[in-house]
Amino acid sequence: MSDQDDQGVAITGNLNQKSDPAQKSVPVTKMVWLVLAGIAAVVIPIFAFGRELIADWNTTESSVGSLSATAGKNLNSLGSYAVPVDAPFDSFPTRLVPSPDGRYFVCSEEQHTWLSRYGRLFVDSVIVDLSNTAQVGAPITVRDFTMHGKTAAAQVPLFPVICITPTGGAIDADTGTLQADGTSTATFSDARADSQDRNIVPKSPAAYNLPPGESAILFLRLQVPRDFEGSLAATVSSGGKDKTITIPVDGSSDPILVPDFSRVSGFKLLVGQAWGDEEAKAGVLACFQGEESHPCSREFVVERLKDFKR
């Protein structure tokens, strides 16, 4: 082999050495890991600090705006209607329908339609649910539960017709009373077993101090000297600031009717399964006079209402 051939082989060998990736992969890999480690050393502390900032931003401090306040109607009612005594009750449909689970009988759509046509939905009690949604900060004070609106006696006496359901459950709540006259504020009547631990005294003004994350439930009976129409309100205090809020009832801020039924001497009509299956199928109603009740027919109600028209 000639000298030129030896040089060619040597050159070829050098080229092969330069193009061998295995000899260069180790230092490049080390360099990449060193760079990544350096980036991680800088980024991880920044990321951790950022998470702390985000956590701080997401932490809500107590204020008048961190109060959640809602109210619902009586759990045992599918609809309570105030009906004038001169309504044509002889046309009231008496047929009840099975409940969705088929266990009992309830008001039919026809009955709700009739009651909505001649009467109005009313409220005589509400369940107020309060919660301080903040995570940190001072307690929120909720006080001066009242009704804002107007009183006006109906020209024709009203009597209550209540579509009942036997599945309403009991609630663990403080109870109070509120005179719905536009000026009075609620007072506690009875309280839960732990009321003394929470400084709740019967007949004292209904008020709560709610630390962050705490809640309370208040069952309010509404009393009226005359028919009243308005909204439920309360005063919220936090950080030296006071705010009057309207508490929606069943998700609505529309005015609610609180009727005066004194002119019908405690007469009340319950529609639904107050008695056995056979009575329910026959459309037997439940008439109340004060605390006493008895099965009654549509014809009986028509005659009874005549006493209140005079």
Secondary structure, DSSP 4 states (H G I P E B T S, - for coil): --HHHHHHHHHHHHHHHHH-HHHHHHHHHHHHHHHHHHHHHHHHHHHHHHHHHHHHHHPPBP-GGGEEEEEE--TTEEEEEEEETTS-GGG-----EE-TTSSSEE--HHHHHHHHHH-EE--SEEEEEEEE--SBSSPEEEEEEEEEEEE---SS-EEEEEEE-TTPPP---EEEEEE-SSS-B-EE-S--TTTGGGT--TTSBP-EEE-TT-EEEEEEEEE-SS-EEEEEEEEEEETTEEEEEEE-BTTB-S-EEE---GGGTTEEEEES-SS-HHHHHTT-EEEEETTEEEEE-HHHHHHHHHHHH-
